[in-house]
Amino acid sequence: MSATTELPPFFDPTRAGDWSYRPDTARLRAVAETWRGRIGTADGRRTDLLLIDLQRDFCLPEGALYVGGRSGRGAVEDTARIAAFIHRNLGVLDRIVPTFDTHTPLQIFHQSFWIDADGRPPAPFTVITEEMLADGAYRPSPGVLELLPREVAAEGRAWVERQLLHYAGSLARQGRNALIIWPDHCLIGSEGHAMPGLVQEARLFHAMVRGVPTPIIIKGDDPWSESYSAFGPEVPDRWDGGRLVKPQDDAALLELLRADRIVVAGQASSHCVRWSVDDLLDRMRALDPALPGRVFVLRDCMSAVVALDAEGRPIAELDFTPQAEDAFARWAELGVHIVESVQPMAEWPR
């Protein structure tokens, strides 16, 4: 297997942090017509690149939930490396599969879903626990009643409040992240929902040069649960034993499992990447304990969520770097390969 070492003439890594950058698709197509003979050759093994939540709201400083890491430049630098990785490996990457976090304002992790005792929404980054709900510190806003499943609509607010207690308690019992109120982000139809221009450019160029489909995975659109993972919600069930959140379509995951190599990049290493890889590995290990050896995580193409205070300093309880580091160590123990994007793929473990 060899990868092209040549970058296309339109590639400009300095545009990685540019919100206004849009790929010129006509130019991409013109270059693609002349580029097919320049790409490297693969070794017959199928390689899929899973891009987790590479969206403007996460990847650009103007985004609603920019993942700057501790350096403040994390996702911008990751974006440049991811785009370069795609261009250098056009002949090796068979499919590029991005996930899209997809939200509306009235979801359990957004301000519009909640009010406090004075009728005000919680501030962004508020942590809501089961104890706080039991004490009445927060309650669902009136509009949440419109989200009730038809079969329990008559039970109204009482049913909702029991469900929310169940939700927060389930997170704690399962060792998941506590419920955090995030700034409105990745709202469907917004500019923040789209990919940063540099990665979108690389993805489209790959599809044009290779003549392959551009599949996507939509996640996070159910109002009743967070969905950090691309492959399932945080809490899918109801307090009364039924299922509240619609099951994630397994088709995308099953198709990924057909690949000989799954390369992972995206945002954020502490949240959506972490939970997505965990779910992927759980499914793999259930089939064959050796399957995690097919996964390659691009450590230099992802950053952790780090919330900053008014003076730009990390807020200790909202610095998730340690969780990301722990995940890398866990995955390596399971056989996952933690690699760097600048390392030639020909040198990766086989």
C-alpha positions as CSV (number, residue, x, y, z in Angstrom):
1,M,0.0,0.0,0.0
2,S,1.3,3.5,-0.9
3,A,-0.4,6.8,-0.3
4,T,0.0,9.9,-2.4
5,T,2.5,12.4,-0.9
6,E,1.2,15.1,-3.1
7,L,-1.4,17.6,-1.9
8,P,-3.8,19.1,-4.4
9,P,-3.3,22.7,-5.6
10,F,-6.4,24.1,-3.9
11,F,-5.5,22.7,-0.4
12,D,-4.8,25.6,2.0
13,P,-4.5,24.5,5.6
14,T,-4.6,28.1,6.8
15,R,-8.3,28.1,6.0
16,A,-8.9,25.4,8.7
17,G,-10.3,28.0,11.1
18,D,-12.1,30.1,8.5
19,W,-15.9,30.1,9.1
20,S,-16.6,31.6,5.7
21,Y,-14.5,29.1,3.7
22,R,-16.6,27.2,1.1
23,P,-15.2,24.6,-1.3
24,D,-15.4,25.5,-5.0
25,T,-17.0,22.3,-6.2
26,A,-16.5,23.2,-9.9
27,R,-12.8,23.5,-9.3
28,L,-12.7,20.3,-7.3
29,R,-14.3,18.4,-10.1
30,A,-11.9,19.9,-12.7
31,V,-8.9,18.9,-10.6
32,A,-10.4,15.5,-9.8
33,E,-10.5,14.7,-13.5
34,T,-6.8,15.0,-13.7
35,W,-5.9,13.6,-10.3
36,R,-7.0,10.0,-10.6
37,G,-3.7,8.8,-11.9
38,R,-1.8,10.4,-9.1
39,I,-3.4,8.7,-6.1
40,G,-1.7,5.9,-4.3
41,T,-2.6,2.2,-4.6
42,A,-4.2,0.1,-1.9
43,D,-3.4,-3.4,-0.8
44,G,-6.9,-4.8,-1.3
45,R,-8.1,-4.3,2.2
46,R,-11.1,-2.0,2.7
47,T,-10.4,1.1,4.8
48,D,-13.2,3.3,6.1
49,L,-12.6,6.7,7.7
50,L,-15.2,7.5,10.4
51,L,-15.4,11.3,11.0
52,I,-17.3,12.0,14.2
53,D,-19.1,15.3,14.4
54,L,-16.7,17.4,12.4
55,Q,-19.1,20.3,12.3
56,R,-18.5,24.1,12.5
57,D,-20.1,24.5,15.9
58,F,-17.4,22.2,17.3
59,C,-14.5,22.9,14.9
60,L,-14.4,26.7,14.5
61,P,-13.8,29.3,17.2
62,E,-17.0,31.1,16.3
63,G,-18.9,27.9,16.8
64,A,-21.5,27.5,19.6
65,L,-19.5,24.7,21.3
66,Y,-16.0,25.1,20.0
67,V,-13.7,22.3,21.1
68,G,-10.5,24.2,21.6
69,G,-8.9,21.8,24.1
70,R,-6.5,23.2,26.6
71,S,-4.5,25.0,24.0
72,G,-7.5,26.9,22.6
73,R,-6.5,25.8,19.0
74,G,-7.4,22.1,19.3
75,A,-10.2,21.6,16.7
76,V,-8.8,24.1,14.2
77,E,-5.4,22.3,14.1
78,D,-7.2,18.9,14.0
79,T,-9.3,20.1,11.0
80,A,-6.1,20.9,9.0
81,R,-4.6,17.6,9.8
82,I,-7.7,15.6,9.0
83,A,-8.0,17.3,5.6
84,A,-4.4,16.7,4.8
85,F,-4.7,13.1,5.9
86,I,-7.6,12.6,3.5
87,H,-5.7,14.1,0.6
88,R,-2.5,12.1,1.2
89,N,-4.5,8.9,1.4
90,L,-7.0,9.2,-1.4
91,G,-6.0,5.9,-2.9
92,V,-6.2,4.0,0.5
93,L,-9.4,5.4,2.0
94,D,-12.4,3.5,0.4
95,R,-15.2,5.2,2.3
96,I,-15.4,8.5,4.3
97,V,-18.4,8.3,6.8
98,P,-19.1,11.5,8.7
99,T,-21.6,11.7,11.6
100,F,-23.7,14.8,12.1
101,D,-24.8,15.9,15.5
102,T,-28.4,17.1,14.7
103,H,-30.4,19.1,17.2
104,T,-33.4,21.4,17.8
105,P,-33.7,23.9,20.7
106,L,-36.2,21.8,22.7
107,Q,-33.9,18.9,23.7
108,I,-33.0,17.6,27.2
109,F,-29.5,19.1,27.0
110,H,-30.5,22.6,25.8
111,Q,-31.7,25.6,27.9
112,S,-35.2,25.7,26.3
113,F,-36.1,22.3,27.9
114,W,-35.7,23.5,31.5
115,I,-36.8,26.2,33.9
116,D,-35.7,26.9,37.5
117,A,-37.9,27.7,40.5
118,D,-38.1,31.3,39.2
119,G,-39.1,30.3,35.7
120,R,-35.7,31.0,34.2
121,P,-33.7,28.7,32.0
122,P,-30.5,27.2,33.3
123,A,-27.2,28.8,32.2
124,P,-25.0,26.9,29.7
125,F,-22.8,24.3,31.3
126,T,-25.2,23.8,34.3
127,V,-25.0,20.3,35.6
128,I,-28.4,18.8,36.5
129,T,-28.5,15.8,38.8
130,E,-31.2,13.5,40.1
131,E,-31.0,15.2,43.5
132,M,-31.5,18.6,42.0
133,L,-34.6,17.4,40.2
134,A,-36.0,15.8,43.3
135,D,-35.5,19.0,45.2
136,G,-37.3,21.0,42.5
137,A,-34.3,23.1,41.5
138,Y,-35.2,22.5,37.8
139,R,-38.3,21.3,36.1
140,P,-39.3,20.8,32.5
141,S,-40.6,23.9,30.6
142,P,-44.2,23.9,29.4
143,G,-43.3,23.1,25.8
144,V,-41.8,19.7,26.9
145,L,-45.4,18.4,27.3
146,E,-45.8,18.6,23.5
147,L,-43.1,16.0,23.2
148,L,-44.9,13.3,25.2
149,P,-45.6,10.0,23.5
150,R,-49.2,9.7,22.6
151,E,-49.9,6.8,24.9
152,V,-48.9,8.7,28.0
153,A,-49.9,12.2,27.0
154,A,-52.8,12.2,29.5
155,E,-50.4,11.7,32.4
156,G,-48.8,15.1,31.5
157,R,-46.2,16.7,33.7
158,A,-46.2,13.9,36.4
159,W,-45.0,11.4,33.7
160,V,-42.4,13.8,32.4
161,E,-41.0,14.5,35.9
162,R,-40.7,10.8,36.6
163,Q,-39.0,10.3,33.3
164,L,-36.4,13.0,33.9
165,L,-35.6,11.6,37.4
166,H,-35.2,8.2,35.8
167,Y,-32.9,9.8,33.1
168,A,-30.6,11.6,35.5
169,G,-30.5,8.6,37.9
170,S,-29.7,6.2,35.0
171,L,-26.7,8.3,34.0
172,A,-25.3,8.2,37.5
173,R,-25.9,4.4,37.9
174,Q,-24.3,3.6,34.6
175,G,-21.3,5.8,35.2
176,R,-22.1,8.0,32.2
177,N,-21.5,11.8,32.1
178,A,-23.9,13.8,34.2
179,L,-26.5,15.8,32.3
180,I,-25.0,19.1,31.2
181,I,-26.8,21.9,29.6
182,W,-24.9,22.8,26.5
183,P,-25.2,26.0,24.5
184,D,-27.6,25.5,21.6
185,H,-25.4,23.8,19.0
186,C,-25.6,21.9,15.7
187,L,-29.2,23.1,15.1
188,I,-30.5,21.5,12.0
189,G,-30.4,24.0,9.1
190,S,-27.9,26.3,10.8
191,E,-24.4,27.1,9.5
192,G,-23.0,25.5,12.6
193,H,-24.5,22.1,11.6
194,A,-22.4,22.0,8.5
195,M,-18.8,20.6,8.2
196,P,-15.9,23.1,8.2
197,G,-15.1,24.0,4.7
198,L,-11.6,22.4,4.6
199,V,-12.9,19.0,5.6
200,Q,-16.0,19.2,3.4
201,E,-13.6,20.0,0.5
202,A,-11.5,17.0,1.2
203,R,-14.5,14.7,1.5
204,L,-16.0,15.9,-1.7
205,F,-12.7,15.7,-3.6
206,H,-12.2,12.1,-2.4
207,A,-15.7,11.2,-3.7
208,M,-15.0,12.8,-7.0
209,V,-11.6,11.3,-7.5
210,R,-12.6,7.8,-6.4
211,G,-16.2,7.9,-7.8
212,V,-17.7,6.6,-4.5
213,P,-20.8,7.3,-2.4
214,T,-20.8,9.8,0.4
215,P,-22.7,8.1,3.3
216,I,-23.6,10.0,6.4
217,I,-24.9,9.1,9.9
218,I,-27.4,11.4,11.6
219,K,-27.3,11.4,15.4
220,G,-28.7,13.3,18.4
221,D,-32.1,14.3,17.0
222,D,-34.2,12.7,19.7
223,P,-35.4,15.3,22.4
224,W,-35.4,12.9,25.3
225,S,-31.8,11.8,25.5
226,E,-28.3,12.9,24.9
227,S,-26.6,11.0,22.1
228,Y,-22.9,11.4,22.4
229,S,-22.4,8.1,20.6
230,A,-23.1,7.8,16.9
231,F,-24.5,4.3,17.6
232,G,-27.1,4.9,20.3
233,P,-28.6,7.3,23.0
234,E,-27.4,7.7,26.5
235,V,-30.6,6.5,28.1
236,P,-33.1,4.9,25.6
237,D,-35.7,3.5,28.1
238,R,-38.6,4.9,30.1
239,W,-39.1,4.9,33.8
240,D,-42.0,2.5,33.3
241,G,-40.0,0.0,31.4
242,G,-40.9,1.0,27.9
243,R,-38.6,2.4,25.2
244,L,-38.8,6.1,24.8
245,V,-36.0,6.9,22.4
246,K,-36.2,5.4,18.9
247,P,-33.5,2.8,18.3
248,Q,-30.5,3.8,16.3
249,D,-30.5,2.3,12.8
250,D,-27.9,-0.4,12.9
251,A,-27.3,-0.4,9.2
252,A,-24.5,2.2,9.4
253,L,-22.7,0.3,12.2
254,L,-23.0,-3.1,10.4
255,E,-21.6,-1.6,7.2
256,L,-18.6,-0.2,9.1
257,L,-18.0,-3.7,10.6
258,R,-17.4,-5.0,7.1
259,A,-14.3,-2.9,6.8
260,D,-10.8,-4.3,7.3
261,R,-9.7,-1.1,8.9
262,I,-11.7,1.6,10.6
263,V,-9.8,4.9,11.0
264,V,-11.4,7.3,13.5
265,A,-11.1,11.1,13.8
266,G,-13.4,13.9,15.0
267,Q,-14.7,15.8,18.0
268,A,-14.6,15.6,20.8
269,S,-12.2,13.0,22.1
270,S,-13.8,13.3,25.5
271,H,-17.4,12.9,24.4
272,C,-18.8,11.9,21.1
273,V,-15.6,10.2,19.9
274,R,-15.2,8.4,23.2
275,W,-18.7,7.1,23.4
276,S,-18.9,6.2,19.7
277,V,-15.6,4.2,19.8
278,D,-16.8,2.5,23.0
279,D,-20.0,1.4,21.4
280,L,-18.2,0.3,18.3
281,L,-15.7,-1.8,20.3
282,D,-18.5,-3.4,22.4
283,R,-20.2,-4.6,19.2
284,M,-16.9,-5.8,17.8
285,R,-15.9,-7.7,21.0
286,A,-19.3,-9.4,21.1
287,L,-18.5,-10.8,17.6
288,D,-14.8,-11.5,18.0
289,P,-12.4,-10.3,20.8
290,A,-9.8,-9.7,18.1
291,L,-11.8,-7.3,16.0
292,P,-10.8,-4.1,17.9
293,G,-7.4,-4.6,16.2
294,R,-9.1,-3.3,13.0
295,V,-9.6,0.2,14.6
296,F,-7.0,3.0,14.2
297,V,-7.6,6.1,16.2
298,L,-5.9,9.3,14.9
299,R,-4.9,10.8,18.2
300,D,-3.7,14.0,16.7
301,C,-7.0,14.6,14.9
302,M,-9.3,15.1,17.9
303,S,-9.4,17.3,21.1
304,A,-11.2,17.2,24.4
305,V,-13.9,19.5,25.6
306,V,-12.5,22.1,28.0
307,A,-14.8,24.9,29.2
308,L,-13.0,28.2,30.0
309,D,-14.0,30.8,32.6
310,A,-14.2,34.5,31.9
311,E,-10.5,34.9,32.1
312,G,-9.8,32.0,29.7
313,R,-8.7,29.5,32.3
314,P,-10.0,25.9,32.3
315,I,-12.9,25.2,34.6
316,A,-11.7,22.1,36.5
317,E,-15.0,20.2,36.6
318,L,-15.5,21.0,32.9
319,D,-12.0,20.0,31.7
320,F,-12.6,16.5,30.2
321,T,-9.0,15.9,29.0
322,P,-8.4,13.2,31.6
323,Q,-11.4,11.3,30.4
324,A,-10.0,11.4,26.8
325,E,-6.6,10.2,28.0
326,D,-8.2,7.3,29.9
327,A,-10.1,6.3,26.8
328,F,-7.0,6.1,24.7
329,A,-5.3,3.9,27.3
330,R,-8.4,1.6,27.6
331,W,-8.7,1.2,23.8
332,A,-5.0,0.4,23.4
333,E,-5.4,-2.4,26.0
334,L,-8.2,-3.9,23.9
335,G,-6.0,-3.9,20.8
336,V,-7.0,-0.6,19.2
337,H,-4.1,1.1,17.4
338,I,-3.5,4.7,18.6
339,V,-1.7,6.4,15.7
340,E,-0.8,9.8,14.3
341,S,-2.1,11.2,11.0
342,V,1.4,12.2,9.8
343,Q,2.6,8.6,10.1
344,P,2.4,6.9,6.6
345,M,-0.4,4.4,6.6
346,A,2.0,1.9,5.1
347,E,3.9,1.9,8.4
348,W,0.8,1.2,10.5
349,P,0.4,-2.2,12.2
350,R,-1.2,-4.8,9.9
